Amino acid sequence: MMRRATSSLARYSPRVALWLALSASACSVDRLLEVDTPDQVTTSNTASASGAQAQRVAGIGLFSRFFAASDGSTGIGLNVTTAILSDEAFTARGGSEHLDIRAQDPALFPANASWAPFGDAYNGLTRGIRALNKFPPAAPSAAVSQTGQLYMLSGFVFTLMAETHCNGIPVSNVTDDAPSTTTFTTPELYAKALVLYDSALATLSTSPSDQTFRHAARIGKARTFVNLDQYDKAAQVVGAGGDGAGSQAVPSSYVYNVEMSNATTLTINSAFNWFTSTKNFGAADKEGINGLDFVSARDPRIAVDGTRLGAGQDGTLTPLFNQFPAINTPVMLASGIEARLIEAEYALKRGDAGGALALLNAVRTTKAGLAPLADPGSPSALVDLLFRERALWMYFTAHRLGDLRRLVRQYRRPPETVFPTGAYAKGGRYGTELVLVPAQTELNNPAWGGPGSTDPKKVCRDMQA
């Protein structure tokens, strides 16, 4: 990422950093310490245990903003950006159609909105880890829990960027004295993610209090293996024995939530802000021929009411969006249900249709109103069914774009049979783009764009699935 003119330490304002945490709703463990955080986090006031805590909290807050939070103005979480490019959402805001129509302009909102938060999140988490290693809390158990959590979140940063962005994006070394940028290919992003998840698991204890972070790291690691077409490893990680001899499978009831807040404009729920409060975007239904019937199916996992319509910013009618009913509603990052879906996909890959269907139906019993699924009768239809279940269970959690890309990349389906295509509702036709790209401003980074570069799409090594 391009290094900014202002100090990366000084830009952590309390609006970004204070009193945010990620927690597992199944095991609610508060990791924040009651510390006084200064208005500006500077080099001098981080050289202490309390300063390290400020860095830690800043990193967690910046991850929240990157993944699913909004700054109340032009900031949107990655879960919203990817929803617009995929089939989860449409735009009801003039001038933002370029992302919805799959012909993004990286100089314009909302295509450029997730890029800077990526750099901020990785920067903040990396500095938090370094600070905790140098100035750990007095209790050894707190030191391993806090550091392990930051490693785990760092892993998710790289998994998410690999799933959603073009091949070949710039990543900073997060070093003020000798800053440098390395261009990471998509496989290298996944490899980096695996290293970070392993660092989390090596750092965290095996005590019950650390299982919430261990489960999240295991799911993130499995998710990465799925993207690498290594389904056997993915299923092994989340299953019994996947965290060492005698370890239990990740429970189906487990959920790790990214917490939001109504106390700061930089960490409010992005989807609530843009879909419910201001109606700049709307929940899509059967978008572009191939889109799922997210709204009209009336599935109990999707809290969108297609019978109650309101005008968006440009007059486009949008359905009532209640998936995140409050400004501080948390957003799921990882879950035990995702672990079972990963196991189901591995079962399909090895030809065990009955086993896959049994896993899909087992998790459906956890949600009222879901009847058992029947075998659709063909391998291709079973894949459709699996990905439909993934889309409905993990709605608006930054999974869908990666799944659409996997259908193209791993299942060899033509993009025009997977992504929204054909005539666009507001005129024109859908484009062909499958990924996000770095923002136009990144061309100012001589280590990535450099002189003469005018289009981030051409600096990417490729924009394939």
Order of alpha helices (4+ residues) and beta strands (2+ residues): alpha-beta-alpha-beta-alpha-beta-alpha-alpha-alpha-beta-beta-alpha-alpha-alpha-beta-beta-beta-beta-beta-beta-alpha-alpha-alpha-alpha-alpha
